[in-house]
């Protein structure tokens, strides 16, 4: 608990120090422009991550994975890292932007995803379903026919 408090107290100082370093390297206005332009970039990344998990692209893979007793880890972890990256881009600061860029690099994203998955599963926040699922049944594909006349 004390480590979390220490991190929360030190974070603004680290961000201020990083901002001053960037100001000394590129100037005041370009540094401010970078901070302001990172907000719409973050918003676009959040929208992209949410659209990847929307009903149209997520539903079929989710049903298939539930029948196989797994969940679509790659799609969910990719969208989660893009979502986290977008949130970090929207938080003003160069350290958070650096972490956000790191989350977008696949070579860094995969080990971080495995680390997050192991941490979440060790704390009991992530459970893999074992055994039969409630969806153990035959999938029947069909189409809906809309009746155009008013007589029944």
N, C-alpha and C positions, 0 to 999 in steps of 0.2 A: 504494500500500500504506500509506503514512504517513497518507493522508487517511482511510482506513478505521479505522486505529488512533485517530486524533484524534476521529473521530465516535463510536467506541465508548467513548472516555474521557469525552467531553463529554456524551453522552446521559444518563447518570444525573444529572449536574448540572442539565441542562435540565429533566428530569422532576421533580427535587426542587424546583427553582425554581417550576415550574408548580404543583406540589402546594401549596407555601407560598402562592402567589397565590390559589389556590382556597380554601385554609383561611382566609385573611384576608377573602375575599369572603363565603363562606357558613358558615364555622365548621368545627371539627374533625370532628364526627360526620357532618354531611352530606357532607363531602368523602370521608371514609372509606366511607360508604355508597355513594357514586357509584362508587368504585373496586371495591367488592365486588360491586355489582349489574352492573357491566359484564362480569364473568366469565360469568354465565349467558346474557347477551345474545350474547356472542361464541360461546359453545357452540351456541346456537340458530342463529346465522348459519352456522357451520361445518356443522352438520347439514343446513341448508337447501341449502347449496352442494353438498354431497355427494349429497343426494337428487336435485338437478337433473341430476347426471351419472350417476345410477344406471342400471342396465341397462334398466329399463322405459322411461325417457324418452330415453335417449341412443342406444340401439342402432339404431333405425330411421333417425334423422337421420344417424348416423355412416355407415351403409351408403349412404344416398343421397348424402352428400357425397363419399364415396370414389369413387363412380361418376362424380361430376362433377369429380374431381381437385382438390377443395378439402376443407377441414375446416370444421365448423360454428363459425366464429370467434365469432359473436355469443353463442352459448350458452356456449362454453368461456370466453370473456373475461368474460362476466357472472358465471358461477359462480366463476371464479378471483378476481375482485375481491370477491365476497361472501365467499369463503373467506379471502382475505387480510384483509378487514375483520374477520371473526370472530376470526382469530388476533391481530390488533392489539387488539381489544377485550379478549381474555383476558390480554394483557400488562398488568400494572398500570401505570397512568400516564395523565395527562391529555393529553400530547402524542400518544401512540399512539392514544388515543380520538378525538382530533381528526382524525388522519389516517384512522382507520377510518370516521368519519362522512363524510369527504370521499370515500372510496372508494364509499360508498353513493349519493352524489348522481350521477345519470346525466350531468349536464352536465360534471362533473369526471371521472367514471369513463371516458368515451369518449376524451378526449385522453390520459389517463394510460395507457389500454390501447394506444392507438396508439404512444405513446412507449415503453412496455415491449416491444411487438412489434418496433419498429424496433431497439431495443437488443439484444433477443434474436437477431434475424435478422442483425444486423451482426456479432455475436460467433460466429455459426454454431450457436447453440443451438436455433434454430427454422428449420426448412427446409420450404419448400413443395414438395410432390411435383409433379414435372413429368412429362408423358407418361402412358402407360397405367398403370393401377393393377393390382395383382394380383387385383382384384375385377372386372375387365372381363368380365362374363358376363351372361347373362339371369337376372333374378330370377324365381323360380317360387314362387308362394304355394301353400302346402299346409296340410293339417292332419293331426294324428296320430290314428289310430284305435286305441283301446285294446281289446284283445280280452278279453272277460269270461269266456269258457268256457276250460276247461283242456285241451280237445282240440285237437290241431294237425293 
